Amino acid sequence: MSRIRQEPAESSASTVHRVRSVLAIGPFRRLWAVNSLCSVGDWLALLATTALATNLTTGYQAQSFAFGGVVAIKLLPALLLAPLAGALADKFDRRRLMVVCDVLRCLVLLSIPLAGSLWWLFVATFLLELCTLFWVPAKDASIPNLLRRPAQVETANQLSMVMTYGVSVVTASGLFTALTVLGPTLFLPLTPTQIVYFALVLNGLIYLTSSITLATRIPEISGRAGERAEQVRSASLLALIRDGLRFVGTTPLIRGLVIGIAGAFTAGGAVIACAKLYAVSLKGGDASYGLLFVSIFLGLGSGMVVAPKLSQRIPHNRLFGAAIVGAGAVLLLVAMAPHLWLALLAVIGVGASAGVAFLTGMTIIGARVEDEIRGRTVAFMQSLVRLVLMGSMALVPVLVGLLPPRTWNIFGAELTVDGTRPILFGAGIIAAVLGVIAYRQMDDRRSGPILSDLMSALRRPRRSSGLLIAVEGDTVADTSAQSQRLADWLRAEGQAVVLAADPAGEERKLLAEAGLHSPRAQVLMSAAVRADLVEQIVKPALEAGSVVVMERSVHGGLAELGAGAGMDAAELEGLAEFSTGRLAADVTVLLDKDPATPSANLAEQPWRMHRLLTEMAAAEPDRYVVVEAGGGVEEVAERVREAVRPVLAARQTSTPEQGLSAAEAG
């Protein structure tokens, strides 16, 4: 059986809406908070252990050795034991594994002040990284299981990465800085070493808090059942490791990820290793060096922000390779940049491409790799990243040293080129070539040119200037009456309006002619009728800039039949997305009638339909407004108008010319 799932449908909703929808899921929200807390702890541990290494030694050479030793030891566990970490994440209860790792991290950190020696600091650093190595794959593999839809994996990863590589870095740095100035500010008799010890104890308490939260507040992480999960639990660790390596090597999608990551981090390692000397070649000093590093992280964050928008135009499996090719191409500009400002812009471009590739790669693993193999896949990728990055950073300075600076006279101007330029140029070529190979491995079309995807990523998307408003209600009479009144009011306001009537009558006629009796077959027929309505009337009107008022959205029409067929909200949502090409109403007005109202239909099926619509509204709070439908028709119509006014105001603010064109059209 395949361990790769189909590409999930992407939502065109705004970033704020997608973030709210994901954070509305309680188990994920709590895991995200735990991950944020532990990310602060990880960065604080890095700052504290490296600072302590220099405090426990004297002399420049000894301090340099101690500092470098801590950094090197932090990379060692991932190089040696990453496959084992992935196997543990797939074989055992992930929540218990994470709790044990957090408790051990707490104990190790508390032991460092007690030992007070450099050799134990090295041992403790190795143990800390070992626990983190086991913790991270279990966390990353658990995230998709806590979400409602595979399409939410990208937003979940985006939230986690922004916190891990952005907010947590700033928070940990600020906290460590605050602790270092705490003693002198309060006139406390604390040495720098004692302050670092205090930071380590605080860090241990952070991990202890994480373990308690995981153990008591997120039991959903443990929830894995099924025949395949049982097979994984019964297999030996060695067999799981072999199976994971075979999966990575024989699956084109994952093999392409491996090749692409190798290219991306070869380029990244070259940039990091060359940054200091490259700044000198730009006639800059430490300030230029700092600006280059800031530019890398600024680009990385920007890439993670724009990646979900790009994935709406380019599928993830092609976007990943295209982003790496883009990083390689921009790195060529970095190698040839004659001035600092141009270099900074190019470095931001490299970082942005890397951010898109990083988030896209993690999204592919989370959304498309099956649960029983996901932990091993994540761990393998983490090991590869560290191995390639460390190899690049170790090899590049040697190569730079072998290439002495050369000076050329070009049009009377002297141009000095040191070893960083050809190294960066070569790294760009390697990244671009490996990106193309990854693209071809992962491309399911096997025909489209990569240049077209790169241009699609850079091209400004064409957006419809229209507005789609759907009206939903318990009864056809209520929906029709309020839709008509809303359309009349919009026309009076100077809007160009198209009223898309409920095609229920046509549906009943076609169902009678076809003689369909299966509830699911009737739902499919309804989806076909509404898909035709969208293609023939709704989309052309939106492209023309009109306001379209729909009597019953596609979701609502399918909910009525789906309630009788026993279909749940997820099934109906998937069918509706397919029927409309993922077209969603900008706002859906849900007419909510009090159950005690005498005119309310108390039949079982309408009530099931109402429940399904309510579930959809809860999952998409930014696209639904609930209007009290009790009272007279005109009274309800006024409530509907009040609910729609903010949407119209936002539309006119974003496209001020729309109001004039609509008025002229009217």
GUDOVEX-107269 format. One record per residue (C-alpha): residue in one letter; x, y, z. Coordinates in steps of 0.05 Angstrom, whole numbers, padded with zeros to 5 digits, always signed. Example, Ala and Ser with C-alpha at 12.3 -4.5 7.8 and 13.67 -1.06 7.14 Angstrom:
% residues 2
A+00246-00090+00156S+00273-00021+00143
END
This chain:
% residues 666
M+00000+00000+00000S+00026+00070-00018R+00053+00113+00038I+00044+00177-00002R-00022+00214-00002Q-00051+00259-00055E-00036+00333-00055P-00086+00368-00009A-00130+00424-00036E-00104+00492-00018S-00148+00546+00010S-00149+00616-00019A-00167+00646+00049S-00126+00702+00079T-00067+00687+00123V-00103+00713+00185H-00163+00668+00170R-00119+00606+00160V-00081+00620+00224R-00145+00629+00264S-00175+00565+00236V-00113+00525+00256L-00106+00557+00325A-00180+00543+00338I-00161+00469+00343G-00148+00459+00417P-00098+00402+00416F-00055+00435+00362R-00059+00502+00398R-00032+00470+00461L+00023+00433+00424W+00042+00497+00388A+00048+00532+00455V+00091+00475+00482N+00135+00478+00420S+00142+00553+00427L+00163+00545+00500C+00214+00491+00483S+00241+00532+00425V+00256+00588+00473G+00289+00536+00518D+00331+00508+00460W+00359+00577+00441L+00369+00596+00514A+00407+00531+00524L+00452+00547+00465L+00468+00616+00492A+00479+00592+00563T+00522+00531+00547T+00567+00569+00498A+00575+00626+00548L+00590+00577+00604A+00643+00542+00561T+00682+00607+00556N+00671+00623+00630L+00700+00556+00652T+00765+00566+00613T+00819+00619+00610G+00860+00643+00552Y+00838+00658+00481Q+00856+00591+00451A+00824+00551+00507Q+00761+00592+00503S+00758+00585+00427F+00766+00510+00434A+00712+00505+00488F+00663+00547+00447G+00676+00507+00383G+00672+00442+00422V+00602+00457+00448V+00578+00475+00378A+00609+00413+00347I+00581+00367+00400K+00511+00396+00388L+00515+00370+00316L+00542+00301+00335P+00478+00265+00358A+00440+00282+00294L+00497+00254+00251L+00500+00189+00290L+00431+00173+00316A+00378+00208+00272P+00352+00143+00241L+00342+00114+00311A+00305+00177+00333G+00257+00170+00275A+00245+00096+00289L+00229+00112+00362A+00179+00166+00341D+00143+00117+00296K+00146+00056+00343F+00128+00083+00411D+00076+00130+00441R+00099+00198+00417R+00070+00236+00476R+00106+00192+00527L+00171+00197+00487M+00166+00273+00488V+00150+00275+00562V+00210+00231+00579C+00256+00274+00535D+00232+00338+00569V+00243+00309+00639L+00312+00285+00620R+00329+00354+00590C+00308+00386+00655L+00351+00339+00697V+00412+00347+00651L+00408+00423+00655L+00401+00422+00730S+00463+00377+00735I+00509+00426+00699P+00513+00476+00758L+00522+00418+00806A+00581+00390+00767G+00612+00457+00749S+00664+00427+00702L+00679+00433+00628W+00680+00359+00614W+00611+00349+00642L+00587+00409+00602F+00608+00372+00539V+00573+00309+00562A+00510+00347+00582T+00509+00383+00515F+00511+00316+00479L+00454+00289+00523L+00412+00352+00513E+00418+00347+00437L+00403+00273+00440C+00338+00286+00477T+00321+00342+00429L+00336+00296+00371F+00284+00246+00397W+00234+00301+00416V+00230+00339+00350P+00210+00281+00302A+00157+00259+00351K+00129+00330+00353D+00132+00342+00278A+00101+00274+00262S+00044+00288+00310I+00022+00355+00282P-00017+00328+00221N-00057+00281+00265L-00084+00340+00306L-00110+00380+00247R-00178+00376+00213R-00153+00375+00141P-00087+00359+00106A-00089+00428+00074Q-00079+00458+00144V-00010+00426+00151E+00024+00484+00115T-00006+00536+00161A+00012+00494+00222N+00084+00488+00199Q+00086+00562+00183L+00065+00579+00254S+00116+00531+00284M+00174+00555+00241V+00160+00629+00251M+00160+00616+00326T+00221+00570+00325Y+00266+00612+00280G+00238+00681+00294V+00201+00698+00358S+00237+00646+00400V+00306+00671+00379V+00289+00742+00399T+00255+00719+00463A+00313+00675+00485S+00364+00729+00468G+00325+00782+00506L+00317+00736+00566F+00391+00718+00568T+00410+00791+00561A+00363+00810+00617L+00393+00756+00662T+00464+00780+00649V+00447+00851+00670L+00404+00830+00728G+00461+00825+00778P+00495+00891+00765T+00428+00927+00760L+00404+00901+00828F+00474+00904+00859L+00473+00829+00871P+00539+00794+00885L+00533+00747+00825T+00591+00726+00780P+00580+00717+00705T+00584+00641+00716Q+00531+00643+00770I+00485+00683+00725V+00493+00630+00670Y+00478+00576+00722F+00414+00613+00739A+00396+00615+00665L+00407+00539+00661V+00362+00527+00721L+00308+00571+00690N+00316+00533+00625G+00307+00467+00662L+00241+00492+00691I+00218+00510+00621Y+00227+00438+00599L+00193+00413+00662T+00133+00456+00647S+00131+00428+00577S+00132+00356+00603I+00074+00370+00651T+00032+00402+00595L+00045+00345+00548A+00028+00293+00600T-00037+00325+00624R-00064+00370+00569I-00051+00338+00501P-00071+00264+00503E-00089+00267+00429I-00015+00261+00411S-00018+00188+00433G-00077+00172+00388R-00054+00124+00334A-00093+00062+00316G-00101+00015+00258E-00069-00047+00229R-00009-00011+00200A+00006+00024+00266E+00005-00043+00301Q+00054-00071+00250V+00101-00014+00264R+00096-00024+00340S+00112-00098+00334A+00172-00090+00288S+00243-00085+00313L+00280-00019+00314L+00331-00045+00264A+00276-00066+00216L+00243+00002+00223I+00308+00038+00207R+00319-00006+00145D+00247+00005+00123G+00254+00080+00132L+00318+00085+00091R+00286+00042+00037F+00225+00087+00035V+00268+00150+00028G+00311+00119-00026T+00256+00088-00069T+00200+00140-00065P+00209+00193-00120L+00175+00248-00080I+00219+00238-00019R+00281+00224-00060G+00270+00291-00094L+00265+00323-00026V+00332+00293-00005I+00366+00318-00069G+00335+00387-00062I+00353+00395+00011A+00425+00374-00005G+00428+00430-00057A+00394+00482-00013F+00439+00472+00048T+00502+00465+00006A+00487+00536-00017G+00467+00558+00053G+00530+00530+00084A+00572+00566+00031V+00538+00632+00046I+00547+00625+00121A+00620+00603+00116C+00637+00659+00066A+00598+00715+00099K+00656+00746+00138L+00706+00747+00080Y+00651+00765+00031A+00636+00827+00072V+00709+00846+00068S+00708+00838-00008L+00650+00888-00009K+00695+00939+00026G+00655+00930+00090G+00671+00908+00161D+00634+00877+00219A+00574+00921+00206S+00567+00894+00135Y+00577+00824+00162G+00519+00835+00211L+00475+00864+00156L+00487+00803+00113F+00465+00757+00169V+00404+00799+00184S+00386+00796+00110I+00390+00721+00108F+00340+00713+00166L+00296+00769+00139G+00292+00733+00073L+00280+00666+00107G+00221+00694+00146S+00193+00728+00085G+00196+00663+00046M+00157+00627+00099V+00104+00681+00098V+00094+00680+00022A+00100+00605+00012P+00025+00590+00024K+00006+00641-00028L+00054+00612-00079S+00027+00542-00066Q-00042+00565-00089R-00012+00573-00159I+00041+00519-00159P+00032+00450-00127H+00080+00436-00069N+00118+00381-00105R+00138+00430-00161L+00144+00492-00117F+00198+00458-00075G+00245+00446-00134A+00229+00513-00166A+00247+00549-00101I+00315+00515-00097V+00330+00532-00169G+00310+00603-00153A+00357+00604-00093G+00414+00579-00137A+00400+00631-00190V+00398+00688-00140L+00462+00662-00107L+00497+00674-00174L+00477+00747-00167V+00507+00747-00096A+00572+00722-00125M+00575+00778-00176A+00547+00835-00134P+00595+00895-00137H+00563+00935-00081L+00537+00922-00011W+00465+00945-00025L+00459+00898-00085A+00489+00841-00045L+00439+00852+00012L+00380+00849-00036A+00407+00786-00068V+00420+00753+00000I+00347+00769+00019G+00326+00734-00045V+00368+00672-00028G+00338+00670+00042A+00267+00679+00015S+00276+00622-00034A+00304+00578+00022G+00246+00596+00067V+00196+00576+00013A+00233+00510+00002F+00240+00495+00076L+00167+00506+00092T+00144+00470+00029G+00188+00409+00044M+00161+00403+00115T+00090+00411+00088I+00100+00355+00038I+00125+00308+00093G+00068+00327+00140A+00011+00326+00090R+00032+00270+00042V+00073+00220+00081E+00032+00169+00120D+00035+00170+00195E+00071+00104+00206I+00133+00127+00167R+00130+00202+00181G+00175+00203+00242R+00232+00168+00206T+00225+00213+00146V+00229+00276+00190A+00289+00249+00228F+00326+00231+00164M+00315+00301+00136Q+00341+00333+00200S+00403+00290+00198L+00415+00307+00125V+00408+00381+00138R+00460+00380+00193L+00508+00335+00154V+00506+00378+00091L+00509+00443+00129M+00568+00422+00172G+00604+00392+00112S+00595+00456+00072M+00617+00500+00130A+00679+00457+00140L+00699+00451+00066V+00685+00522+00042P+00738+00558+00084V+00790+00509+00059L+00770+00522-00014V+00770+00597-00003G+00841+00592+00025L+00864+00555-00037L+00840+00610-00083P+00883+00673-00074P+00854+00741-00091R+00864+00765-00162T+00860+00836-00188W+00837+00855-00258N+00837+00922-00293I+00769+00931-00326F+00758+00995-00366G+00810+01030-00323A+00781+01007-00257E+00815+00956-00213L+00770+00898-00191T+00795+00851-00137V+00762+00783-00134D+00777+00738-00075G+00761+00664-00064T+00691+00677-00039R+00664+00697-00107P+00679+00633-00146I+00658+00591-00086L+00590+00626-00082F+00583+00622-00157G+00598+00547-00155A+00549+00537-00097G+00495+00572-00137I+00507+00526-00196I+00504+00464-00151A+00440+00488-00118A+00407+00503-00185V+00427+00436-00216L+00404+00396-00155G+00340+00438-00154V+00326+00418-00226I+00339+00344-00210A+00293+00349-00150Y+00239+00383-00192R+00242+00327-00243Q+00239+00273-00189M+00179+00303-00155D+00142+00330-00216D+00079+00288-00229R+00069+00319-00298R+00138+00300-00325S+00129+00351-00381G+00121+00423-00358P+00184+00467-00360I+00210+00491-00294L+00217+00562-00321S+00141+00568-00326D+00134+00552-00252L+00188+00602-00234M+00152+00655-00274S+00086+00636-00241A+00118+00646-00173L+00143+00716-00192R+00082+00737-00232R+00030+00778-00195P-00034+00736-00190R-00096+00760-00225R-00151+00773-00176S-00225+00779-00189S-00254+00846-00170G-00323+00816-00156L-00354+00797-00090L-00392+00733-00075I-00445+00733-00020A-00483+00669-00005V-00547+00667+00037E-00564+00603+00075G-00627+00586+00114D-00668+00529+00141T-00723+00539+00089V-00724+00557+00015A-00774+00612+00028D-00730+00647+00079T-00668+00642+00036S-00702+00666-00027A-00736+00725+00007Q-00672+00750+00040S-00629+00740-00022Q-00678+00781-00064R-00680+00837-00013L-00605+00838-00005A-00596+00843-00081D-00646+00900-00086W-00611+00938-00030L-00542+00929-00063R-00569+00956-00129A-00598+01016-00092E-00528+01027-00063G-00500+01032-00134Q-00471+00962-00140A-00474+00919-00203V-00510+00857-00177V-00524+00787-00204L-00574+00744-00167A-00558+00670-00174A-00623+00634-00158D-00625+00568-00121P-00624+00512-00174A-00664+00465-00130G-00721+00460-00180E-00674+00439-00236E-00641+00389-00189R-00708+00356-00173K-00725+00352-00247L-00659+00319-00265L-00663+00271-00207A-00732+00250-00228E-00710+00239-00300A-00648+00200-00280G-00686+00157-00231L-00631+00161-00179H-00650+00132-00110S-00582+00128-00076P-00573+00188-00030R-00499+00194-00049A-00516+00192-00123Q-00566+00248-00112V-00512+00289-00077L-00466+00280-00137M-00521+00302-00184S-00533+00363-00141A-00458+00378-00143A-00459+00374-00219V-00518+00423-00225R-00485+00473-00177A-00418+00466-00212D-00451+00486-00277L-00484+00546-00242V-00416+00569-00217E-00383+00562-00285Q-00439+00593-00327I-00463+00650-00282V-00423+00661-00219K-00351+00663-00244P-00365+00707-00305A-00402+00757-00261L-00344+00758-00211E-00294+00769-00267A-00336+00827-00291G-00331+00859-00222S-00403+00847-00201V-00431+00830-00133V-00461+00760-00137V-00515+00741-00088M-00527+00666-00086E-00589+00634-00058R-00555+00577-00022S-00481+00566-00032V-00454+00501-00061H-00439+00479+00010G-00510+00492+00032G-00543+00458-00027L-00501+00397-00017A-00513+00398+00059E-00588+00390+00048L-00579+00325+00009G-00516+00305+00047A-00554+00306+00113G-00600+00252+00087A-00541+00213+00059G-00505+00212+00126M-00446+00251+00099D-00404+00291+00148A-00378+00362+00141A-00309+00340+00116E-00338+00299+00059L-00385+00355+00037E-00330+00406+00040G-00285+00364-00005L-00341+00353-00055A-00359+00427-00055E-00286+00448-00066F-00282+00400-00126S-00348+00424-00155T-00330+00497-00153G-00256+00493-00167R-00245+00515-00095L-00286+00578-00104A-00312+00601-00036A-00360+00656-00018D-00328+00719+00009V-00382+00718+00062T-00439+00670+00076V-00499+00697+00114L-00527+00640+00156L-00600+00654+00177D-00605+00624+00245K-00677+00612+00268D-00696+00597+00340P-00719+00524+00347A-00779+00549+00386T-00803+00591+00327P-00869+00560+00303S-00850+00567+00230A-00785+00530+00239N-00783+00463+00205L-00772+00411+00259A-00762+00353+00212E-00700+00311+00225Q-00664+00324+00158P-00668+00401+00160W-00642+00398+00230R-00583+00355+00208M-00571+00403+00151H-00571+00461+00200R-00521+00425+00244L-00474+00413+00185L-00478+00486+00165T-00463+00507+00236E-00402+00462+00237M-00377+00493+00173A-00388+00563+00201A-00348+00545+00263A-00291+00519+00221E-00291+00581+00176P-00308+00639+00223D-00281+00693+00177R-00327+00671+00119Y-00393+00664+00157V-00438+00714+00193V-00495+00687+00233V-00558+00729+00231E-00617+00720+00278A-00675+00700+00232G-00732+00709+00281G-00783+00765+00270G-00811+00798+00208V-00781+00793+00139E-00760+00866+00136E-00732+00863+00206V-00688+00804+00186A-00668+00839+00121E-00642+00898+00161R-00599+00851+00203V-00572+00820+00139R-00553+00888+00112E-00518+00906+00177A-00478+00841+00173V-00457+00853+00100R-00438+00927+00107P-00368+00913+00137V-00353+00867+00078L-00373+00921+00028A-00332+00973+00065A-00270+00929+00065R-00279+00916-00010Q-00285+00989-00026T-00223+01005+00016S-00180+00952-00019T-00206+00971-00089P-00229+01044-00086E-00242+01046-00161Q-00293+00990-00153G-00348+01034-00125L-00344+01081-00185S-00344+01025-00237A-00401+00989-00202A-00442+01053-00199E-00430+01066-00272A-00449+00995-00289G-00512+01002-00248
END
